[in-house]
Amino acid sequence: MTERTRTFSWGDPMQTATAARSAAGVDVLRAVVTGELPGPPIAATMGFDLVEVDEGRVVFAFEPAEYHYNPIGSVHGGVYATLLDSAAGCAVHSMLPAGVGYTSLDLTVKFLRAITLDTGRVTCEGSVTHLGGRTALAEARLRDAAGRLLATAVSSILIIRPQPGAAVG
């Protein structure tokens, strides 16, 4: 049996969280793309990157690797779900003002095709369907380089606004 290893590093997640208290979500996410702020540790753990940000839309990318595999030789469904959840949540974050947070209430995933090393680079686009005062609805689509749909997700997201009179920052 050949053993494989993987080493990775990440930046201080509180640096980005602190920035989100005083800057609009779209600006925080753009700073992650440019490297001005560190990406979230989950991105380093899973091996994916935030590569595009617009208001209401984000794109993540990753290259499938063996460390993503399940016991049957394809990328684990949890990797799909993590990417889809990240894209949906960050799409909502891109529309929030400074100091407003969010969390996923649910995530409904539809797996359409297997991902393997042969799939190559995969992108995951998230977009906001509805942004309300207390909840948002976002969707995400996972595609291969040829544009074939690999999975989709819909997420309900809770908007967490500061309590009146509470200090922000």
Number of C-alpha atoms within 10 A of each C-alpha: 3 3 4 7 5 6 6 9 7 13 13 12 14 11 13 19 17 14 18 23 17 15 16 18 25 25 20 24 28 19 17 20 18 13 10 12 19 20 23 19 15 15 17 15 13 17 17 20 20 24 17 16 23 15 17 21 23 28 24 23 20 18 17 22 16 12 13 20 18 13 7 7 13 17 20 17 17 12 17 24 21 15 28 29 25 22 30 34 27 28 30 32 28 23 19 23 17 20 20 19 18 18 16 18 13 13 18 13 19 15 14 12 13 14 24 17 15 10 14 15 15 20 26 28 24 30 24 25 15 14 17 10 9 11 17 22 22 26 26 28 23 27 21 18 11 10 10 12 16 19 21 21 22 22 24 19 23 21 21 15 15 12 8 6 6 7 8 12 11
